[in-house]
Amino acid sequence: MPPRVSPGSLTQQGLVNFAISRIGARAIGASDMHLFSTLGRGKRLFLGWFGYSALLMPFGSLRRIESETVIVRVAYLRRSEYELGHHRRIGARAGLTPAQFEAIYAGDGWDDASRALLAVVTALVETRSVPDQAWAALARHYDDRRLVEIIMLTTQYDGLAIVIDALGIEPERR
């Protein structure tokens, strides 16, 4: 499907959004970061979303490997090639091993904490709720602040996968 909203130019995004888009593109080694340059057309809305997203990842309270575990699981469940493509690379840089990626895809985990994390993410994406037993298992490993963040990070990337799909945002060519 061709993009329903194409990546925007400097004029279409505004100077700040365009600059953020260019920095994002440089960070991923592409001429454009389609997600940012498309959402940048939303003007102030993009800045609000960008700030919120950054507070969850990379500036959240979860360890980077934990946040990438959440994001990769959501992207896998949503079949979001855009998200999965980016976060395979980011997750590997954060320290996820090939075996851990396979465990994330399978929803199995590699220790009790990762199993509990993946169970909650899976339940939330698939059913929009978290069973008490899954919550109790997760709460054995995380404090309240991180529990809130896990739910918000999961729903942020679940919603983002929907936005990417609905707008037809295409992966970048490198």
C-alpha positions as CSV (number, residue, x, y, z in Angstrom):
1,M,0.0,0.0,0.0
2,P,1.4,3.4,-0.9
3,P,1.6,5.9,2.0
4,R,-1.7,7.6,2.8
5,V,0.2,10.5,4.2
6,S,3.6,11.0,2.7
7,P,6.7,12.2,4.6
8,G,6.6,16.0,4.9
9,S,9.0,18.7,3.7
10,L,10.4,21.5,5.8
11,T,7.4,23.7,5.0
12,Q,5.0,20.9,5.8
13,Q,6.6,20.0,9.1
14,G,7.9,23.3,10.3
15,L,11.5,23.9,11.3
16,V,11.6,22.1,14.7
17,N,9.9,18.9,13.4
18,F,12.0,18.9,10.3
19,A,15.2,19.2,12.4
20,I,14.0,16.3,14.7
21,S,13.3,14.3,11.5
22,R,16.7,14.9,10.1
23,I,18.4,14.0,13.4
24,G,16.4,10.8,13.5
25,A,17.4,10.0,9.9
26,R,21.0,10.5,10.7
27,A,20.7,8.3,13.7
28,I,19.4,5.4,11.6
29,G,21.7,6.0,8.6
30,A,18.9,6.9,6.2
31,S,18.2,10.0,4.1
32,D,14.8,10.4,5.9
33,M,13.1,8.8,8.9
34,H,9.6,8.3,7.5
35,L,7.9,7.9,10.9
36,F,9.1,11.3,12.1
37,S,8.7,13.1,8.8
38,T,5.2,11.8,8.4
39,L,4.1,12.5,12.0
40,G,5.9,15.8,11.8
41,R,3.1,17.0,9.6
42,G,1.0,17.1,12.7
43,K,2.9,20.1,13.8
44,R,2.5,20.6,17.6
45,L,0.9,17.2,18.0
46,F,4.2,15.6,16.9
47,L,6.1,17.5,19.5
48,G,3.8,16.3,22.2
49,W,3.9,12.7,21.0
50,F,7.7,12.9,20.6
51,G,8.2,14.2,24.2
52,Y,5.9,11.5,25.6
53,S,7.6,8.8,23.6
54,A,11.1,9.9,24.7
55,L,10.0,9.8,28.3
56,L,9.1,6.2,27.9
57,M,12.1,5.3,25.7
58,P,15.0,6.0,25.9
59,F,14.5,8.2,29.0
60,G,12.2,5.8,31.0
61,S,12.9,4.0,34.2
62,L,13.1,0.6,32.6
63,R,16.5,-0.8,31.7
64,R,17.0,-0.5,28.0
65,I,16.9,-4.3,27.4
66,E,13.5,-4.4,29.2
67,S,12.0,-1.5,27.1
68,E,13.3,-3.2,23.9
69,T,11.8,-6.5,25.0
70,V,8.4,-4.8,25.4
71,I,8.7,-2.9,22.0
72,V,9.9,-5.9,20.0
73,R,7.1,-8.1,21.5
74,V,4.5,-5.5,20.6
75,A,5.9,-5.1,17.1
76,Y,6.0,-8.9,16.6
77,L,2.4,-9.3,17.7
78,R,1.2,-6.4,15.6
79,R,3.2,-7.6,12.6
80,S,4.6,-4.1,12.4
81,E,7.6,-4.5,10.1
82,Y,8.5,-0.8,10.5
83,E,8.7,-1.1,14.3
84,L,10.3,-4.5,14.2
85,G,12.9,-3.4,11.7
86,H,14.0,-0.4,13.9
87,H,13.9,-2.2,17.2
88,R,15.7,-5.3,16.1
89,R,18.7,-3.0,15.5
90,I,18.1,-1.0,18.7
91,G,17.5,-4.1,20.8
92,A,20.7,-5.7,19.5
93,R,22.6,-2.5,20.5
94,A,20.9,-2.6,23.9
95,G,22.2,-6.2,24.4
96,L,19.5,-8.5,23.3
97,T,21.0,-11.7,21.9
98,P,19.6,-13.7,18.9
99,A,18.4,-16.3,21.4
100,Q,16.6,-13.6,23.4
101,F,14.9,-12.2,20.2
102,E,13.7,-15.7,19.5
103,A,12.3,-16.0,23.0
104,I,10.6,-12.6,22.6
105,Y,8.9,-13.8,19.3
106,A,7.8,-17.0,21.0
107,G,6.6,-15.1,24.1
108,D,8.7,-17.4,26.3
109,G,11.4,-15.3,27.9
110,W,14.7,-16.4,29.3
111,D,14.2,-15.9,33.0
112,D,11.3,-15.4,35.4
113,A,11.3,-11.6,35.0
114,S,11.3,-11.7,31.1
115,R,8.6,-14.4,31.1
116,A,6.4,-12.3,33.3
117,L,7.1,-9.2,31.2
118,L,6.3,-10.9,28.0
119,A,3.1,-12.5,29.4
120,V,1.7,-9.1,30.4
121,V,2.7,-7.5,27.1
122,T,1.1,-10.3,25.2
123,A,-2.1,-10.2,27.2
124,L,-2.4,-6.5,26.9
125,V,-1.9,-6.4,23.1
126,E,-4.1,-9.5,22.5
127,T,-7.0,-8.9,25.0
128,R,-6.6,-5.3,26.2
129,S,-6.4,-6.5,29.8
130,V,-4.0,-8.2,32.1
131,P,-5.1,-11.3,34.1
132,D,-4.5,-11.1,37.9
133,Q,-2.0,-14.0,37.8
134,A,0.1,-12.4,35.1
135,W,0.1,-9.1,37.0
136,A,1.1,-10.7,40.3
137,A,4.0,-12.4,38.5
138,L,5.2,-9.1,37.0
139,A,4.8,-7.2,40.3
140,R,7.3,-9.6,41.9
141,H,10.0,-8.1,39.7
142,Y,9.0,-4.4,39.3
143,D,8.0,-1.5,41.6
144,D,4.9,0.5,41.0
145,R,6.6,3.2,38.9
146,R,8.0,0.6,36.5
147,L,4.7,-1.3,36.4
148,V,2.9,1.9,35.2
149,E,5.7,2.4,32.7
150,I,5.4,-1.1,31.3
151,I,1.7,-0.6,30.6
152,M,2.2,2.8,29.1
153,L,5.1,1.7,26.9
154,T,3.1,-1.3,25.7
155,T,0.1,0.7,24.8
156,Q,2.3,3.5,23.2
157,Y,3.9,1.1,20.8
158,D,0.7,-0.8,20.2
159,G,-1.0,2.4,19.2
160,L,2.1,3.5,17.2
161,A,1.9,0.2,15.2
162,I,-1.7,1.0,14.3
163,V,-0.8,4.6,13.3
164,I,2.1,3.3,11.1
165,D,-0.3,0.8,9.4
166,A,-3.2,3.2,9.0
167,L,-1.0,5.9,7.5
168,G,0.9,3.5,5.3
169,I,4.3,4.6,6.6
170,E,7.0,2.6,4.7
171,P,10.3,1.4,6.0
172,E,13.3,3.5,5.0
173,R,15.8,2.4,2.4
174,R,19.4,2.3,3.6
